[in-house]
């Protein structure tokens, strides 16, 4: 920035400060006993609370939502216990079956019909031993 731009900003700042000083609002005088008058006004207002009918309705709503959550938790925990554990042999057979049906649907033969096994070279990648 050039020095003429800085002078322009300084001139504008001075004009703004002079304007604000000239048009400064006059603060009102503080009210005596303001806090007491506010508290007295609050005391005169009626207190609105829940009617006994509304309190019972809310309790029933909270109870019902808790019961629904407990029911879902019970169903979820029971379903978790009935999921069968799959052994590695079964998992390999399922995987081979899926690959066999997929390759049959796309017209490729990636699996040996005699062994129901698939080699990594058939899939397009080679497995390497990490100890090498």
N, C-alpha and C positions, 0 to 999 in steps of 0.2 A: 504494500500500500504506500502511496505517496504521502508526503507530509500534509498536502492540501486536503486529502481525504480525512486524515486524522483531525485536522483543524475543523473540518465540517462536522465531524462527530462531536467534538468538544463543544462547538457552538450550539449544536442541537441539544446536547445534554444540559448546557447552561440554560437554554431557553425552557426546556422541560422543567428543570428544577425551579426556575423563577415562576413558571405557570403554577406548579404545584404549591409553592409557598403562598402565592397570591390567592389561590382558590382553596386553601386548606379549610376543611369543614370544622366547625366549632363543636366540640364534644359536649353532649348534654351533661348536666350536673348529675352526680350520682344520687339515686333515691335513698332516702333514709329508711332503714329497716326493710330493705328489699327482700332479704332472705326470710324474715318473719312473715311478710305479706304473701310471698310465694307459698310457704308452708301452710299458711292459713287457707289459701285458695285450694290447695291440694286436699286439705282436711275437709273442706265443704263439698268436694266432689264425691258422688256415690262410688262405692267399690263394686266393680263388676266381677263376679266370679262364676264358676261353673255351677249350674243347677245340679241337684243330686241326680236327676235323670241323665244328664249329660255325662256325669262322672261314671255312672254305671255302664253307659254305652261305650265309653272309652276303655273301661276295664275289660268288657267283653271283646272288644276289637283287639286289644293286646293279647288276651288269652287265645282268641281264635288264630291270630297270626303266629303265635308261638306253637300252637298245636299243629298248624299246617307245616311249619318249619320242622318240627319234630317228626312228623309223618314222612316228609321227604327224606330226612336224614335216615330214618329207619328203613325205608325202601332202598335207599342207596347202599346202606351197609349190608343188607341182606343180599342184594344183587352182587356185591363184590365177593361174597363168600361162595357163590355158586358158579363163578367163572372157572372153567377147567384149566388146570396147568398143562401146558403142552411141552412134551419132552423134546430134546434136540433132534432125535430121530424123526419124530412126527413132524417137527417144524421143517426139517430138510425134505421130507416126502411131500409136504404141502407146497413148499417152494418149488420143487421139481414139477409137481403137477400143474401149478400155476404157469410156470415157464413153458411147459409142454403145450398147454392149451392156448397160451398167448402166441407161441410160435406157430402153432397149427392155424390159428386164425389169420395171421399175417403171411402165411405161406412159407415160412422159414423152418428149417429143421435144426434146432439148436441142441436137441437132446438125443442121446443114443437110446433107441427103442428097447434094446436088450437089458440095459442096466438101470434105466430110470434115473441116471445121474447126469449131471451137466458139468462140463469143465469150464474153468475160467477163460481158457483160450477161445471157447465157443462164443463167449459173450463179448469178446473183443479186448480183454485185458488179461494181463498175467499177474499172478500173485508171486511175490518175492519174499523170501525168508528174511526177517529183520536181523538175524545173527550174521548174515554175510557181510 
